[in-house]
Amino acid sequence: MAARCSPFPCREKGGLAVKKLEVLIVEDDLRIIDINRRFVSKIEGFEVIATATNGSDAKELFAAIRPDLVLLDVYLPDMLGTELVWYIRQHYREVDIIMITAAKEMEMVQEALRGGVFDYIVKPLVFERFRERLESYRAHLTRTREATEVDQDVIDQMLTRRPIQAKMRESAVPKGIDQLTLEKVIEAIRQTGDKGVSAEEIGREIGTSRTTARRYLEHLVQEKKARADLIYGSVGRPERKYRFLQERA
C-alpha cells in the first residue's frame, strides 16, 4: 500500500530537499558555544556549520564558507564583535547577524544596529526567547526572498522586526488567537499551495492539537485569508481541506 503523501515538503531521505539555514557561531566561551549549538539543533530549519572563538578565525572561515546567519558575541579576545559586524557588512553583505552578548552599553547596541544586525539578544540566553528570535528571522528571510515588491505596511514591519501577519493588525485578532501560533499556521498552510491541508495535518506540522489548528484555520477562513472545501473520499466522512488565498493587488 502506497504511503499517504504529506502536503508539506518531505524532510525524509528521497523526498524534496529543504536547505537548512547555515549558522556560524562566533563566541570565545566554549561553554556558550556548546549551549548555542544545542539550542540551534532544537530549531527546525537551522544548522551550525562552524564555530570560531575569535574574530581572526571568523574572518578565515568566511573565506571558505558563506553562512546565512552569524551568532556573534561583542567581547572577543582580539576585537570587538561590532568591528566584525562592519567587516562582514563590507565584504559579505548577504550574511545576516544576530548579536548574543552580555554587553548592555547603549553605545554597543547602537553601533550594532548601525551595522544592520537583525537582532540583539542579551545574555543569559533563554531558549524560548532564542527560538522566537530565530523563527522570526526565518519568517523574515522567507518573505524577503520570495517578495518582488512590497508596500509600506510590509516595510514598516521589516524595519521594526515585527512578525508579518499577512497584513492582519493585532487589534483585529480576536481573543484566543495567539499571534505567534497564527503566524506558524499561516506559514504552514502557505507551504501546501493548492494541494489543500487538513486541520490534523496542520496540527502535526506546528505541534498543536487538531482542535487548536482548526480554530486558527477557521479564523483564517473568516478573515478571507483561506478557503475551506469538503473533500469526499471513497469511505468515511468528508474531510475539510484548507487552502491559503494569495493576496491580490
Order of alpha helices (4+ residues) and beta strands (2+ residues): beta-alpha-beta-alpha-beta-alpha-beta-alpha-beta-alpha-alpha-alpha-alpha-alpha-beta-beta
